[in-house]
Amino acid sequence: METLANLEAFVRSAETGSFSSAARRLGLTPAAVSRNVAMLERNVGVRLFHRSTRKLTLTEAGERFLSAIGGTLETLQAAIADVATNAEQPAGVLKVSLPPTFGITHVLPLLPGFLARYPLIRPEWHFDNRPVDLIAEGYDAAIGGGFDLATGVVARPLAPAHIIAVASPAYMTGRMAPVDPSGLAEHQGIVMRSVHTGRVRQWAMRDAAGVELPAMLPESIVVNDPAAMREAALLGLGVALLAVPDVLQHLERGDLLRLVPRWYADAGAISLYYASRAQMPAKTRVFIDTLLDLFRRDRLAERFAGSLG
């Protein structure tokens, strides 16, 4: 039987959004309340709160648990049995943040098979280029780069985020291909202005030997989205510097050509972000497993490497 102390610590923490406030109501220390809640989570086998240094919010399982709790011990114990059972079954809303082009091209095609295997999961997928706050915004997982690693958030690198120069065959007809990145300055440039800084991003490209050269594209066409850059390149409007995952299919089909092969800019890594492995909901665990299997099966990390020709 779960102790009423643990349950009361959970309820008061949910009501106040803080272990400290709950402790004042219960006449305990914040550490004791936190310990009781952690014990409850360990006993039912599921995380009930998203924790950060700034905020304490209920997980989906925590919200269901709170709504199921009634005024009697029997009702409380039934709620515990319900949430513990669901912790082992992949079910509920799966909230994920993905970069639009990468997510639509590489991850969205997983959805039919994923839902056939886990029919009780309801995807809520947000296609957005911004780094999200997993804890405060209630995401189960996110894919991208440059996220703030708040307490309890895990970053698992999936593949390199390499930037390469591309153009369409139509654009390159009658034009000389540059021999190194400095030659890109002689071409029409399709560039992106950051919505955050208002500046056009400039890149330095490197080769396998570590030699670096600036890749200074003229600002012939300026957009604010990588997908628009790619479409402009496909239309034959100039040269664009884009991440390999965003153009891989077009390169493999011959719709785009890679210029200055084996030269690339390093934008870090594409990573998978999720909250602590402790009491991870089954829905999150199976999503992570499915994504990792995709990268292994299709050798995506290797194919995304801009150091290859």
N, C-alpha and C positions, 0 to 999 in steps of 0.2 A: 504494500500500500504506500502510495506517495504521501509524504508528510504535508500537513496543512501549512507548515511554515514555508515550505518551498512554493506551494501554490499561492499563498498570500503574498510572498515576495514577488512572484510573477505578476499577479493581478495589480498590485500597487505600482510596480515599475511600468506596466503597460498604461496605467491611468495617468501617471505623472510624466512619463517619457524620460525618467532619470532614476538611477539607483540611489542617488543622494536624496532626492525628494521622497522616494519610497521609504528610505531608511528613517527619515524624520517622522513619517507617519507611523512607522512600526516600532519606533524606539530602538532601532538597531544601528549598527555602523553600515556605511555604504558597502564595505568589503563583505560583511555578513550577508547583505541582500544579494550582492553579486554572486557570492558563493552558493546561496540557496537556489538562485535561478540557474546557475551552471549545473548544479546537481540535478535539478528538474530536467534540464535539456539532456544531460547524460542518461538519465533514467528512461526518458521517452525516445531517445535516439534521434532527435531532430533539433535544429537550431530554431529558437523561438524569437530571438531578437537579432536585428542588424546592429552592430556596435561600432561606434567611432568615437573619437575624442570629443566630438561636438554634439552627437545625436544618438539617441536610442530609439529605434523604430522596430515595430513588429514585422517579422517575416510573414509570408502567406500562411505558413503552418501556425505561427503564433496568433495571427488574427482568427483563424478557424478555431484554435484552442480556446481563445478568450471568449469567442461567441458561444462556444459549447458549454462553458462553465456555468453551472446553476448554483442554487443555494444549498444543496445537500452534498454530503460526502459521496453518496452513490453517483450523483450526477458528475461530480468532479472526477471520480475514478473512470466513469464511462468516457469522459472527454479525453483522459490520458490514454485509454485503450485505443480510441479512434485516431488520435494524432500519431501514436506509435505505429499503428498499422499502416497509415498513409506514408510514413517516413520510408518504408521499405518498398512502396509502390510508386513508380514514376507517374506523377499526376499533378495537376494544377497549372497555373499560369507560369510560363517560362519566359521571363522578360530578359531580352538580350539586345545589346547595342552593337551594331556592325557598321563599318565604313560602307557607303552605298554601292560603289562599283564592285569592290571585293565581295561584299556580302551577297549582292544579287547574282554575280557571276559564279562564285565558287561555293557559297554556303546554302543559298536558297534552294538549289537543286537537290539538296539532301532531304528537304522537307517531306516529300511524298513517302519515301521509305521510312523516315523517322516516325511520322505519324501513324503509318501502318503498323509499326512495331510497338509504339507507345500511344495508343489512342486516347488515353486520359490526360495527355499533356495538351495545353492550349497555348500555342506560341503567341507572344506579343513581342515582335521584333521591330526595333527602331533603327532605321538606316540613316546614320548621321556621322558627319566627319569630326564632331567635337569629342574630346575626352569627357566621359561622364563620371559622376561620383557614384560608384556602385552602391555604397552604403546609404547615403542620403537619398538617392533617387530610386532605391529599391530594385536594382538590377541583379539578376541571378548570375549573369556573365556578360563580358564585353570583349570585343576583338578590336585591336587598333594598336596605337603606339603613343608613348609620351604621357600615359595616365599617371596621376598622382597616387602613389602607393600608400594609401591610408592604412592605419593599423588594422590588421586582419585580412588585407587584400593580397592575393597571390598573383604574381605575373609569371606566366609560362611562355617563353619564346617559342614561336611556331616556325618562323622563316625570316630571312633577311628582308628588309625593306629597301631595295635597291632601285635607284632612279636611272633610267636609260633614255637615250635620244631616239625618237622615232619620227617617221614621215611616211606618207603614202607613196606607192610606186608612181602614181600620176604626178605628184609634186616633184619627184626626183627625175622624171623624164627630161633629158637635156641638161641636167645639172650635174656638177661634179660632186661626188661624195666627199665630205671632209675627211682628212687623214687623222685628225686628232680633235679634241674638244675645242681648241682655239678656232678651228675652221667653222664652227657653228655660227659665229658672228656674221658670216657672209650670207646667211639664209634668213628667210622670213621666220620670225619667232612667234609661237603661240605660248603665252605665259599666263601665270595665275597671280592675281593680287589677293593677298590674305585678307579675309574679312575681319581678322583680329588686329593685325598691325597696319593694314592699309598699304603695305609695301609688296612689291613684286619679289618673289623668292628667287635668290641667285644660288647657283650650285657650283661646287668644284668637283670635277670628276677625277677618278683615279684608275690606274690600270693594275694588272696583277702584280707588277713589280713595286707598286706603291707610289709611282710617280703621279703627281696631282697637277691639273691644269684647270683654269676657270672655264666654265661653259657659259659664255655670255651671249644669250639669244637676244636679238633686237625685239623690242616690244611692239611687234607688228599687230598682234591681236591679243587683247587682254581680257581674261574671263576670271570668274571666281570659284570655279568648280573643276575638279580633275576630269569628270565625265565629259564636260563641255570641251576641255582641251583635247581629249581623245577624239571626240566627234569632229572637231575642227581639223585635226590631223587627217582623219579618214576622208574628209571632204577635199583634201589636197591643198589646204590653206597654208601649210608651213611645217616647221619642225617643233615638236613638243618634247619636254622632259617629263616622263611619267613613270610611275612605279610599275615594275614588271608584272605583278598580278593583274593590273588594270588593262594591260595590252597583250598579255600572253596569247590568248586565243586568236587575236588579230595577227600577231606575228606568225603563229603556227599555220594560219590559213593563207598568209601572204597578203592580207589587206594592208598591213603596215610593214615597213622595213626598219631594221635596226641600223642606225648610223653609228659610226665609230665603235664597232664591236669590241667587247672586252673592256671598254671604259664605262664606268658607272659612278654615280654619287651614292653615298651611304646615308640613308635616312634612319638608321637604327634597326629596329626589329618589329615585325608584326607579332604581337603577343596576345595570349588569351588571359583575361583577367577574371578572377572570381574570388568570392569570400573564402575564408579559412576552410580547410578540409574538414575541420571538426564539425560533426553533425550536418554534413552536407546533404541537402535534399536529394532524393533519388532522381528527380527530374533534371537537376543540374548535373549530377554525376553522369547520367546517360548521354546528355548533350556533349559534355566534355569528351567522353569516350568516343562518340560518333565523330566529332571534329578531328580528334587525334588520329582516328582510323583513316579519315579522308586524306590527311597529310601524308600518312605512311603509304597508303595504297597508291595514291597518284604522284608520289615523290615531289610534292609541291615545294618543299624547302629547297630541294636541288634545282627545280625548274625556275624558281623565283630568283635564283642567284644571278645578279647582273655581271658577276665576274666571268660568267661563261659567255661564249660567243653567240 
